Amino acid sequence: MHVFISYARRDQASITTLRADFERFGNRVWFDRESHGGQDWWDDVLSHVRGCVVFIFAVSPDSLRSKACLAELRYAKALRRPILPVLVRPVDRGAIPDGLESPVDYVNRTEETVIRLRKALSAMPAARALPARLPQEPEIPTSYLNAYLARIDAPKLDERDQIELLGQLRERMALADERAEVWDLLVRLRDRPELSRGVADTVEEILAPGWQPDPRENFEARYWDGQSWTTLVWQNGKEFNDRNTPPRLHQHLPSSTGPVPVVTPEPEQAQARREPKRIKHKLRRPRSPRQKLLILGAVTAVLLGGGITAAVTLLTGGPDEQAATRMARGFVDAVNTRDENAMQSYVCGSDREKNAHLYTAFLDAANVTLESVDVSGSDPRFTVLATRTVGATSVRLRIPLVDENGAWKVCDISRALSGR
């Protein structure tokens, strides 16, 4: 079954878990990973709407304002696609578009909400054949930010243009209602291979893993793993997973009028808890509480009650570290998207033979967040924060790396799971 998920950018963390749930139900899921991608991007989106058998509309305040989401929804209706609305953030009942059924509540993900989601999906009618005469395709949603996208995607981007573009994006990023979209544009800019060293380093510094103002504006901070927003959030002096019922919201981060906020880690020696706060326009990284991760499927012992803290480091460095970082990012993405084949491609040969069950446990029970990569010593490793998909318990794992035939591979994962 091909499931299409229509969602707003600020809901990306919820969509990652929603997609994982649908895939566990045995579905093939597609959702747009791009941002303001031009006509080719829009044509691709519409082709997937036509090809889906169930259209999932992720309901949130942002999706109900999104020109792209609403255009996708109208097109799905015109194509007679079965539509399943799923509530990922609270909205006023009166804001739900006419003709859209009451959404399945997925705001706080629990075992019960997952069961309801599966039942709702099973109850969906079979997709009807496409109309003999296809409806007119909606025009590509326009935004003034498309002008920045066009510059990022231009065939040539010299150093002067890079510096000017980066400066403008950083200014736009200080505006709370634009920050999430501008963040996506910076992620896209990072992929340009011809970036000068200075521009590339600045972009990497902005997009480095760490705590940032929550792009969904529900909490004080959300953890960015260097590639995507995670479900780990910070509120009222506590770190937790927003798939569970959050503490009552007392305050938001103040709007920034200065430089882009950057997260800095607290010293490990600091014992007193403190809330994130701005100091000279910077957001201090809250020190993680003592955490634990309950047994991961077949894994029988995982550092229960461990009090591990680690400073988040910038994922930059020499060629070896850059290659290791790319591998670690790929491994983390494979785990979080439940792609076993992709995950195994990053595992050394010996572990594929003797420790395959340990890796399977990751797919079944945990989401992981990449924090740092260190290949400078004799024991190269990368650090992840592993969090159960049901519940908020988590633990940091330092996963060993080996050089296998000139490529970095994950190896001897039992050492990480046993704390060695």
C-alpha positions, 0 to 999 in steps of 0.5 A: 500500500502506497501512503502519501503524507502531506505535512507542514515543515514545523511538524517534521519530527512528528512525521518521522514517527508517523511514517515509522508507524505506517511502515510497521503496519506494512505500508510503503510511505512517501512524504516530501523531504524537500523545501520549496523545490521548484516546478520539478519538485511540485510535479514529483509531489503531485505524481505521488498524490496520484499514485497513493492509495491513502492520502494522510493529511497531518493536521496542525495549525501550520498545515491548515495555513500551508498553501502547499498542504491545502493544494495537495489536499484539494488535489487528492479530493479531486482524484478521489483518493481516500483521505485520512486526517491525523492530528499532530498538533492541536487545532480549533475544531472549527479550523478543520476544512469542510468535508474533512472527517474528524482526525485521528489524535496523534498529538501524544503518541502512545500505544493506544494512539498507535492502535487507533491509527492502525484501526483507522487505516484498516477501515479506509475504503479501497482507492477508486480508479483515477478519473478518466480525465484527470483534474487540473493540477494545482499551480506550484505554491509561491513564496518570497522565499522561493527567490532564495531557493532559486539563488541556492539552486543556481548553476553558479554560486560564486563566493561573493553570492554565497556570503551575501546569501548567507547573510540574508538568510541569517537575518531572516532566521531571526524572525520567529515565523520564518526561522523553520523555512529558512533553516531548511534553506540553509540545509539545502545550501550546505549541500552545494559542493562549491561553498567556500571554506568560510561559508561552509564552516559557518553553515556547519556551525549553525546547523551543528547538532544541539539544542535550538529554539523549537521550530514548532514553537511548542517548547523552549528548545528541540534537539537538532541532530545535524540532519533533522529535528528530533522528538527530544525537547526541553521545557521547564528544566526537563528533557523529555520526548514530545511523543508523551504528554508534555509538562504544562507550557509556562513560557516560550523562548523570547523572539531574537532580534540579534544573531542566530542563536547557537547552542553551547554545551554546559561543562560536565562538572556543572551539577546544578540543573538550570533552564535554557536561557539566552546569554548574549543572544545565545541559548545555553545547552541544557545538561541532560538528566540522568537517563536510561534506556529499557531493554531494546527487544533482543538486547538484554542489558543496556546501561540501565540507570546510567548517568552519562553526559557528553558535550555535543561536538561540531561534526567537522574535521579532516577527511577521515572524520567527515567520511565517518560523519557521513556514515554515522548520519546514514546509519542513524537515518536508516535506524529512524526510518526502519530501513534494515537493508540500508542499516546493514550496509553500514555494518561490518561483516563480522557483526552482520554474522554474529550480532545481527539480532542486536541491530534488529533491536534498534529497528524495533524499539528505538529512535536515535539521535547523532551527537558526535563523531570522534575518530582521532584516537585508537578507539574511533566511535560515534555517540548517539542518544537512543530513545525508546519508540514507546516511552521517554527513557533514553541512554547515550551509546558510544558505538565503535567504528572500524575501517573495513576495506577503506570505508568506515563501518559500525562494528562490535556494537555489543561493546556499546550496549554493554558500556565498554 
